[in-house]
Amino acid sequence: MKAVILGGYGVFGERLARLLLRDGHEVIVAGRTANKAEALAQELGASALVVDRTGPLDALWAEKPDVLIDAAGAFHAYGDDPYGLPKQCIAHGLHYLDLADDPAFCAGIAELDKSAKDAGVFVLSGVSSVPAISSAAVAALAQDMREIDTISTAILPGNRAPRGRSVVASILHQCGRPFDVQIDGVACPHRSWSEPERFDLGGGLIRQGWMIEVPDHRLFAPYFKARSVFFRAGLELGVMNYGLGVLSSLRRYSGFGIAPWFVGLMVRMAQLLWPFGSDRGGMYVSVTGRGATGWERKEWCLVAEAGDGPFIPAVAARAILRQPEAINTGARPALATLPLARIEAAMADLQVTTRMVDHPMTPLFPRQLKDQFAQLPPSVQQAHAVYGPRRWSGKARVSRGASLWARMLARLFGFPPADENVPVTVAMIPQRDGELWERQFGGRLFRSFLREKDGKMTERFGPFTFRLGLHVSGGQLHFPVEAGRLGPLPIPRFCLPQSVACEYEQDGRFHFDVALKAPITCGLIVHYQGWLERAATATQDKMSSDSPSLSISDRNEEAV
């Protein structure tokens, strides 16, 4: 095929040009800067074309290409007519692909579906790591699942991966911006570049990823009928990750824009830090769901070595153009357009390894309580059968201690203010070795993280970690505090708060009763008691039946 790559001398466009030339395609490196296009074309044995996507494109059409691939970006800044280029491709009867990772741009391209079908061409957006490769991995992992609960994806490049200006601009543009993440069937507000989580890609490669918005958040829940969808990205160096985290917090409150000079400064800083870190990067996709033998979490991990990571966003386009006749006409996001096996085959000449791992699942509380878990009433068991994120809602009565000492401790831990009838929501989100609990009493949010350590349940509030004597007595679940630490330092027993906490069932409904008393004085810090019910959602209603496999391949014949 004759392929024009717009932005062909950029970070990903250049890699795509190299891959297509290896496959025997005729490649035209196109862009606004003549010397860059011509230099790369001469190096690769390709052709060069000077063209601006916002200007006249007569020179482009005169080349009579079979496909145009937009690898330029930044797609969020494509103006009032963002689909002007694919519209013109349709009008001239050529296929169109892009490497967009902007959610609105990627999802919105479906508006061109009818005109693309009428012209007999395919127009695919997001032919990149997301959503093209991530969705192919999800489809493969979920193939035999009866229902999908949670999809989690992370992209974790090495520090020596080159970063073009458009990539840096895209990261900075969304840093600190709010967006919705579907959790247990409910759209919940989150902030871009927040809530880090660690990912183990195997082979000793462990990286930290931060929540950012990508097309997966908008597209995966309805397409795969998933209750929860997460995506994170992370850089190898902590100074860069946490620097973006600080920027995210600042933009959350001030909302200031990102000036071009600031983008340039960040590009320069990334270049200065390039010697540090490594050229190893990876991608992680997991699907938690219910199969024929029970609940399981399946993972697909990709590790790129020797600096081959930047080729990965170009692999999906390469795989598509190896068999273009297999792609249905029309315009749409690139969701499970190809089976994962074809995408992996398109990586065969790269320093890339992939692996798939299956983990049978036992939630945290049944694992800790063992036989005692069966002694709990049904509503309490249901509350702790946390295979994926779960959201509960209800009402509570909150009392607070009146002493200065009690008020100081309550403020330190972020406990809610006193209220007689406060709305409550609780989200329980499983993470690799535990569960994150997010409790909202009215507008007040406080978090803790529970995990098993040395055979005991622990709960962490910020720098404080408490060991709990979790046990069942009289059909109730009790959480007494046995020991604690401030960071690595043990807290003397007389300085520990006293906890009288239990969960129980009353009239078929889950109830909680938690009283915390101050160390030394034993005065009340906070006492909250109330009830919770599982938050019902349309998504849950669809997913609750014991239907056979989701038949993902039936929903998209291209993936067969």
Secondary structure as GFF3:
##gff-version 3
##sequence-region A 1 560
A	DSSP	beta_strand	2	6	.	.	.	ID=ss1
A	DSSP	alpha_helix	11	22	.	.	.	ID=ss2
A	DSSP	beta_strand	26	31	.	.	.	ID=ss3
A	DSSP	alpha_helix	34	44	.	.	.	ID=ss4
A	DSSP	beta_strand	47	50	.	.	.	ID=ss5
A	DSSP	alpha_helix	58	62	.	.	.	ID=ss6
A	DSSP	beta_strand	67	70	.	.	.	ID=ss7
A	DSSP	three_ten_helix	75	77	.	.	.	ID=ss8
A	DSSP	alpha_helix	84	91	.	.	.	ID=ss9
A	DSSP	beta_strand	95	98	.	.	.	ID=ss10
A	DSSP	alpha_helix	103	108	.	.	.	ID=ss11
A	DSSP	three_ten_helix	109	112	.	.	.	ID=ss12
A	DSSP	alpha_helix	113	119	.	.	.	ID=ss13
A	DSSP	beta_strand	122	125	.	.	.	ID=ss14
A	DSSP	pi_helix	129	133	.	.	.	ID=ss15
A	DSSP	alpha_helix	134	141	.	.	.	ID=ss16
A	DSSP	beta_strand	147	156	.	.	.	ID=ss17
A	DSSP	alpha_helix	165	174	.	.	.	ID=ss18
A	DSSP	beta_strand	178	183	.	.	.	ID=ss19
A	DSSP	beta_strand	186	191	.	.	.	ID=ss20
A	DSSP	beta_strand	194	200	.	.	.	ID=ss21
A	DSSP	beta_strand	206	211	.	.	.	ID=ss22
A	DSSP	alpha_helix	215	224	.	.	.	ID=ss23
A	DSSP	beta_strand	226	233	.	.	.	ID=ss24
A	DSSP	alpha_helix	238	254	.	.	.	ID=ss25
A	DSSP	alpha_helix	260	272	.	.	.	ID=ss26
A	DSSP	beta_strand	281	291	.	.	.	ID=ss27
A	DSSP	beta_strand	294	304	.	.	.	ID=ss28
A	DSSP	three_ten_helix	309	311	.	.	.	ID=ss29
A	DSSP	alpha_helix	312	322	.	.	.	ID=ss30
A	DSSP	three_ten_helix	324	326	.	.	.	ID=ss31
A	DSSP	beta_strand	330	333	.	.	.	ID=ss32
A	DSSP	alpha_helix	340	345	.	.	.	ID=ss33
A	DSSP	beta_strand	352	360	.	.	.	ID=ss34
A	DSSP	alpha_helix	364	369	.	.	.	ID=ss35
A	DSSP	three_ten_helix	370	375	.	.	.	ID=ss36
A	DSSP	alpha_helix	378	383	.	.	.	ID=ss37
A	DSSP	beta_strand	390	400	.	.	.	ID=ss38
A	DSSP	alpha_helix	404	413	.	.	.	ID=ss39
A	DSSP	beta_strand	419	431	.	.	.	ID=ss40
A	DSSP	beta_strand	434	441	.	.	.	ID=ss41
A	DSSP	beta_strand	444	453	.	.	.	ID=ss42
A	DSSP	beta_strand	456	461	.	.	.	ID=ss43
A	DSSP	beta_strand	464	468	.	.	.	ID=ss44
A	DSSP	beta_strand	471	473	.	.	.	ID=ss45
A	DSSP	beta_strand	476	478	.	.	.	ID=ss46
A	DSSP	beta_strand	481	486	.	.	.	ID=ss47
A	DSSP	beta_strand	489	490	.	.	.	ID=ss48
A	DSSP	three_ten_helix	493	495	.	.	.	ID=ss49
A	DSSP	beta_strand	498	506	.	.	.	ID=ss50
A	DSSP	beta_strand	509	517	.	.	.	ID=ss51
A	DSSP	beta_strand	524	534	.	.	.	ID=ss52
A	DSSP	alpha_helix	538	543	.	.	.	ID=ss53
A	DSSP	alpha_helix	552	555	.	.	.	ID=ss54
A	DSSP	three_ten_helix	557	559	.	.	.	ID=ss55
###
